[in-house]
Amino acid sequence: MGQSGQGTDGTLAALRRIVSPYGIVARTEETRARVSDRSVYSCLSVIGSGLAGVAAACEDPELCKGVRLESAGHAELVAIAEGAERYASMAPFDEEPIWARAMDLAEECLEPHRYPRCSAGEYAHEKAPLVPFDEGAEVRWVRGLDLIKGEPLWVPAVMVNYALASAVPAERFCNRISTGYAVHTDPVEAVLRAAFEVIERDSVAVTWLQRLPLRPVAEDEFTEGTRELIAWFEGRFMEPVLLDATSELGVPTVYCLIAADHDPRASRFVTASAGRCLAEAAESALLEAMNLGDLIHAGEAAHSIDEIAGNVVDSARFMAIGTRSHAFDFLLEGRGRSASRSAAPRLPEDPVEALDGLVDRLSQAGMQVAVVDRTTQDVREAGLTAVTVVIPDLQPMSVDPRAQFRGHSRLFTAPKHMGHRVLPEEELNPWPQPFA
């Protein structure tokens, strides 16, 4: 979520009203780091309960963050908005979901044949967390909008609320993490940014599993902020490697590897970001990486793959251990390749033009894209719109090593569309997903 100038001040003042021990966001906490001659501003927010008389969880609270170069106020705005996004995505639906079988909804629902699938081996694992989608089983559905056809459609509730309570066994078919959720003061920008995140995670998953030989981002794409952030990492004996992971959909995406050979606990970690241009994505990915090393150090890594719990940090901590740094060699090899295309794609600043263009590309690619309004009343009163975007044809990013969706067709078609060779299933990356 981004605002500037007076818009930032006005939006921040409105969002601060939702921060209280009993509000949407319970509290915020600011930090600051030096980069060159200016500061990087960071703010953490803790999600509140949103319930009258009920305070936020004291143990294992839900944390969100905002990291920005512009100002402390901008970082605080992003942190509060992230908290509101997470709150809305986990809130109960305004309208009660219906229970139905996909086969009975016919053409009125998100098409099941598109849903991501694990491989037969993943489903057969004794600790398999997921099951194949069963069109003959009753699951919960909520109303959404088909962005390509402009028509309403039913979307599985579990795909748009990752904290959906009392999930039945048949609803354990999808990845329940916060991919595709966004909030913004502009509803169209919210939808656009939610779609960006789904596309970013698609590139993250395909890059890792297919061990794609990505090219580095051309240095002439770097902003002054990007160069200062690179210098910040290098001054701490860390090497940032920025790789162009833009897919055939044309949304500029940067895959960022941080190599820290001196640190046995956080030797390698990755972030990624998608945006209107590679410069924006590169800066965002570096900002995301600034606090990740500390987060990895904040807990103990699992001793084996079987001990990875499946949350977003466990897998990253496991893969960050120095003895596993060789698993990232295929990414480091990108430093020796020629830079990515100089005429990198750039999306329009106008959110309507950008979203229309993106939806057109998704349509031409034969994909289906749905959006569900997740705006609660209290989030709406704060001036925000919350949405979830679902693009089932794309590859999900999963941090659970037992559910990487190795049976999804996108995993084997995307590399070819991006101009890379395609590894067969038996040659896919065996290491857990390190993204956090």
C-alpha positions in Angstrom: 0.0 0.0 0.0 1.5 3.3 -1.0 0.7 7.0 -0.5 2.8 10.1 -0.8 2.8 13.7 0.4 -0.4 15.0 2.0 -2.1 11.7 1.0 0.2 9.8 3.3 -0.4 12.2 6.2 -4.2 12.0 5.8 -4.3 8.3 5.4 -2.0 7.7 8.4 -4.1 9.9 10.6 -7.2 7.8 9.7 -5.4 4.5 10.2 -4.0 5.5 13.6 -7.6 5.5 14.8 -7.8 1.7 14.4 -4.8 1.2 16.7 -5.7 0.3 20.3 -5.4 -2.8 22.5 -8.9 -3.7 21.5 -8.8 -2.6 17.9 -7.9 -4.0 14.5 -4.2 -3.3 15.2 -3.3 -3.6 18.9 0.0 -1.6 18.8 2.9 -0.5 16.7 6.6 -0.3 17.3 9.1 1.7 15.3 12.8 1.0 14.6 15.4 2.7 12.3 18.6 1.7 10.5 21.1 3.9 8.7 21.6 3.5 4.9 24.2 5.9 3.5 23.2 9.4 4.5 19.6 8.6 5.3 17.5 6.2 7.3 15.5 3.0 6.6 12.4 3.2 8.7 10.8 0.1 10.0 7.6 -0.4 11.9 6.0 -3.5 13.4 2.3 -3.9 14.1 0.5 -6.5 16.2 -3.0 -7.5 15.0 -5.8 -6.9 17.6 -8.8 -9.0 18.2 -11.3 -6.5 16.7 -13.7 -7.7 19.4 -15.2 -5.4 22.0 -13.5 -6.0 25.4 -11.1 -8.6 24.0 -7.4 -7.7 23.8 -4.9 -9.0 21.3 -3.2 -12.3 21.9 -0.2 -12.0 24.3 1.4 -15.3 23.3 2.5 -15.8 19.7 0.8 -12.6 18.4 0.3 -12.0 14.7 3.0 -9.6 13.5 3.1 -7.4 10.4 5.7 -4.9 9.3 6.3 -1.9 7.1 9.9 -1.0 5.9 10.3 2.2 3.8 13.0 4.6 2.8 10.7 7.6 2.6 9.7 8.3 6.2 8.8 6.9 9.5 5.2 7.8 8.8 5.2 5.8 5.6 6.6 2.7 7.3 3.9 3.1 10.1 1.2 3.5 7.5 2.3 0.3 5.7 2.6 -1.7 9.0 -0.9 -0.7 10.1 -2.3 -1.4 6.6 -0.6 -4.9 6.7 -2.2 -5.5 10.0 -5.6 -4.5 8.7 -5.0 -6.8 5.7 -4.2 -9.8 7.8 -7.1 -9.1 10.2 -9.6 -8.8 7.3 -8.3 -12.0 5.6 -8.9 -14.0 8.8 -12.3 -12.5 9.7 -15.5 -14.4 9.4 -17.5 -13.7 6.2 -20.2 -11.1 6.2 -22.5 -13.5 4.4 -22.6 -17.1 5.5 -20.9 -19.4 3.0 -23.0 -22.0 1.2 -22.3 -25.8 1.5 -22.3 -27.4 -2.0 -20.5 -29.8 -4.3 -18.6 -28.4 -7.2 -20.3 -30.8 -9.6 -23.7 -29.2 -8.6 -22.5 -25.6 -9.1 -21.6 -26.5 -12.7 -20.2 -23.5 -14.5 -21.0 -21.1 -11.7 -17.9 -21.7 -9.7 -14.1 -21.3 -10.0 -13.3 -24.2 -12.3 -11.9 -27.2 -10.3 -9.8 -28.6 -13.1 -7.5 -25.5 -12.7 -6.9 -26.0 -9.0 -3.2 -26.7 -8.1 -2.4 -30.4 -7.4 0.3 -32.1 -5.5 2.0 -35.1 -7.1 1.0 -38.7 -6.4 4.0 -39.1 -4.2 3.1 -36.0 -2.1 -0.4 -37.2 -1.5 0.9 -40.6 -0.6 3.2 -39.3 2.1 2.2 -40.5 5.6 2.3 -36.8 6.8 0.7 -35.4 3.7 -1.2 -32.2 4.8 -3.3 -32.0 1.7 -5.8 -34.1 -0.3 -6.9 -33.8 -3.9 -9.9 -31.6 -4.6 -13.1 -33.8 -4.7 -15.8 -32.3 -6.9 -18.3 -34.7 -5.3 -17.6 -33.5 -1.7 -19.5 -30.7 0.0 -17.3 -27.7 0.9 -18.0 -24.1 1.7 -18.3 -21.5 -1.1 -18.5 -17.6 -1.1 -19.4 -15.2 -3.8 -16.6 -13.6 -5.9 -16.2 -12.0 -9.2 -14.6 -13.4 -12.4 -12.4 -10.6 -13.5 -12.1 -11.8 -17.0 -15.8 -12.4 -17.7 -17.0 -9.7 -15.3 -19.5 -12.2 -13.8 -20.2 -13.4 -10.3 -18.9 -16.9 -9.4 -18.6 -19.2 -6.4 -15.1 -19.5 -4.9 -14.1 -22.1 -2.2 -14.1 -20.3 1.1 -10.9 -21.9 2.2 -9.1 -20.3 -0.7 -9.9 -16.7 0.5 -9.8 -17.1 4.3 -6.7 -19.0 5.4 -8.0 -19.0 9.0 -11.3 -20.5 8.1 -12.6 -22.3 11.2 -13.7 -25.9 11.4 -12.3 -27.0 8.0 -13.6 -30.4 7.0 -11.2 -32.9 5.4 -12.4 -32.2 1.9 -11.3 -28.5 2.4 -7.7 -29.5 2.9 -6.9 -29.2 -0.8 -5.2 -25.8 -0.9 -2.3 -23.9 0.5 -3.5 -21.9 3.5 -1.1 -18.9 3.7 -1.6 -15.2 3.0 -1.0 -15.1 -0.7 -3.2 -12.9 -2.8 -4.5 -10.7 0.1 -4.3 -6.9 -0.1 -5.7 -3.7 1.3 -5.7 -0.1 -0.1 -7.6 3.1 0.0 -8.2 2.6 -3.8 -10.2 -0.6 -4.4 -8.7 -1.1 -7.9 -5.1 -0.7 -6.5 -6.0 -3.3 -3.8 -7.0 -5.8 -6.5 -3.9 -5.0 -8.6 -1.5 -5.5 -5.7 -3.2 -8.7 -4.6 -2.7 -10.1 -8.2 0.9 -8.9 -8.1 1.5 -11.1 -5.0 0.0 -14.2 -6.6 2.2 -13.7 -9.6 5.3 -13.0 -7.5 4.7 -16.3 -5.5 4.2 -18.2 -8.8 7.7 -17.0 -9.9 9.2 -17.8 -6.5 7.9 -21.4 -6.5 8.8 -22.1 -10.2 12.2 -20.6 -9.7 13.1 -22.8 -6.8 11.5 -26.0 -7.8 12.8 -25.8 -11.4 16.1 -24.3 -10.4 15.7 -21.7 -13.1 18.9 -20.1 -14.4 17.7 -16.5 -14.0 19.6 -13.5 -15.3 20.7 -10.6 -13.0 18.7 -7.4 -13.1 20.6 -4.8 -15.2 22.3 -2.2 -13.0 20.8 0.6 -15.0 17.5 -0.5 -13.5 18.7 0.3 -10.0 17.4 3.4 -8.2 19.5 5.4 -5.9 17.7 3.7 -3.0 18.5 0.3 -4.5 22.2 1.2 -4.7 22.2 2.4 -1.1 20.5 -0.8 0.1 23.0 -2.9 -1.7 25.8 -0.9 0.0 24.1 -1.5 3.4 24.2 -5.3 2.9 27.8 -5.2 1.6 28.9 -3.2 4.6 27.7 -6.1 6.7 29.6 -8.7 4.6 26.4 -9.8 2.9 26.1 -10.1 -0.9 22.7 -9.3 -2.4 22.0 -11.0 -5.8 19.1 -9.5 -7.7 17.6 -11.7 -10.4 14.9 -11.1 -12.9 12.1 -13.6 -12.3 9.6 -11.9 -14.6 7.3 -14.5 -16.1 5.5 -14.4 -19.5 2.7 -12.4 -17.8 4.9 -9.4 -17.9 4.7 -8.2 -14.3 8.2 -7.1 -13.3 9.4 -9.5 -10.6 12.7 -9.6 -8.7 14.1 -12.7 -6.9 16.5 -11.6 -4.2 19.2 -13.9 -2.7 21.2 -12.7 0.3 24.5 -14.6 0.6 26.3 -14.2 4.0 29.2 -16.7 4.1 30.3 -15.5 7.5 27.0 -16.4 9.2 26.5 -20.1 9.9 22.8 -19.6 10.9 21.7 -17.2 8.2 24.1 -18.0 5.4 21.5 -17.8 2.6 18.0 -16.4 2.5 15.6 -15.1 -0.2 12.9 -12.6 -0.7 11.0 -11.5 -3.8 8.8 -8.7 -5.0 6.6 -7.8 -8.0 5.7 -4.3 -9.0 5.1 -1.9 -11.9 8.8 -1.9 -12.9 12.0 -3.9 -12.0 13.4 -0.9 -10.1 10.4 -0.8 -7.8 10.5 -4.6 -7.3 14.2 -4.7 -6.6 14.0 -2.0 -3.9 11.1 -3.7 -2.3 12.8 -7.1 -2.3 15.9 -5.6 -0.6 13.8 -3.8 2.0 12.0 -7.1 2.8 15.4 -8.8 3.3 16.7 -6.2 5.8 15.0 -7.8 8.8 14.9 -11.4 7.6 18.3 -12.3 9.0 17.2 -11.2 12.4 14.0 -13.2 12.1 16.0 -16.3 11.2 18.2 -15.8 14.2 15.2 -15.3 16.5 14.5 -19.1 16.6 16.1 -22.5 16.3 16.2 -24.3 13.0 14.7 -27.7 12.6 17.2 -30.5 12.6 15.7 -32.4 9.7 13.1 -31.8 6.9 10.6 -34.0 8.7 10.7 -31.6 11.7 9.8 -28.5 9.6 6.4 -27.4 10.9 5.3 -25.8 7.7 5.1 -22.2 8.8 6.7 -19.4 6.8 9.8 -19.1 9.0 10.6 -22.7 9.8 11.6 -23.6 6.2 13.7 -20.5 5.8 15.6 -21.1 9.1 16.3 -24.7 8.0 17.6 -23.6 4.6 19.6 -20.7 6.0 22.1 -23.0 7.8 25.6 -22.6 6.3 26.0 -26.4 5.6 23.1 -26.1 3.1 24.4 -23.1 1.2 25.3 -25.3 -1.8 21.5 -25.6 -2.4 21.5 -22.0 -3.6 24.5 -22.3 -6.0 22.2 -22.3 -9.1 21.1 -18.8 -8.1 24.6 -17.5 -7.5 25.6 -18.7 -10.9 23.3 -16.0 -12.2 26.0 -13.4 -11.4 28.0 -14.6 -14.4 25.2 -14.4 -16.9 24.4 -11.4 -19.0 21.9 -9.0 -17.5 18.2 -9.3 -18.2 16.7 -7.3 -21.1 17.3 -3.6 -20.9 13.8 -2.8 -22.2 12.2 -4.3 -19.1 8.4 -4.2 -19.0 6.7 -1.4 -17.1 3.1 -1.3 -16.1 1.0 1.9 -16.2 0.8 4.1 -13.0 -2.9 4.4 -13.4 -4.4 1.4 -11.5 -7.3 0.9 -13.9 -5.0 0.8 -16.9 -2.6 -1.5 -15.1 -5.3 -3.9 -14.0 -7.1 -4.0 -17.3 -3.8 -4.8 -19.0 -3.0 -7.5 -16.6 -6.4 -9.1 -16.8 -6.1 -9.1 -20.6 -2.7 -10.9 -20.3 -4.2 -13.5 -18.0 -7.1 -14.0 -20.4 -4.8 -14.5 -23.4 -2.9 -17.0 -21.3 -6.1 -19.0 -20.9 -6.2 -18.4 -17.1 -9.1 -17.7 -14.7 -8.8 -15.0 -12.1 -11.3 -14.3 -9.3 -11.5 -11.6 -6.6 -13.4 -11.7 -3.4 -14.2 -8.7 -1.3 -13.0 -9.3 2.3 -13.7 -5.8 3.6 -15.1 -5.9 7.1 -17.2 -3.0 8.4 -14.5 -1.8 10.7 -11.9 -2.0 7.9 -14.2 -0.1 5.6 -14.7 2.6 8.2 -10.9 3.1 8.3 -11.1 4.0 4.6 -9.7 0.7 3.3 -10.8 -2.0 0.9 -9.6 -5.6 1.6 -9.6 -8.2 -1.2 -8.3 -11.6 -2.0 -7.3 -12.6 -5.6 -7.2 -16.2 -6.7 -5.5 -17.3 -9.9 -5.6 -21.1 -9.7 -3.7 -21.7 -12.9 -0.5 -20.3 -11.3 1.9 -22.2 -9.1 1.4 -21.8 -5.4 4.4 -21.0 -3.2 4.4 -23.5 -0.3 6.8 -23.6 2.7 5.6 -27.1 3.6 8.1 -29.5 2.2 5.4 -32.2 2.0 3.1 -30.1 -0.2 5.0 -28.3 -3.0 2.3 -28.9 -5.6 4.7 -30.9 -7.8 1.7 -32.2 -9.8 0.5 -28.8 -11.0 0.8 -28.3 -14.8 2.1 -24.7 -14.4 5.3 -26.0 -12.8 6.2 -27.6 -16.1 4.8 -25.1 -18.6 6.1 -21.8 -16.9 9.8 -22.4 -17.5 9.2 -22.9 -21.2 7.1 -19.7 -21.4 10.0 -17.9 -19.7 12.5 -19.3 -22.2 14.1 -21.8 -19.9 14.6 -25.6 -20.0 12.1 -27.8 -18.2 13.1 -30.3 -15.5 11.0 -33.4 -15.2 9.3 -34.2 -11.9 12.1 -36.6 -10.7 14.7 -33.8 -11.2 12.9 -31.0 -9.4 14.7 -29.3 -6.5 14.5 -31.7 -3.5 15.3 -28.9 -0.9 12.5 -27.1 1.0 11.3 -23.7 -0.1 13.5 -21.1 1.6 11.2 -18.1 0.9 9.9 -16.2 3.9 
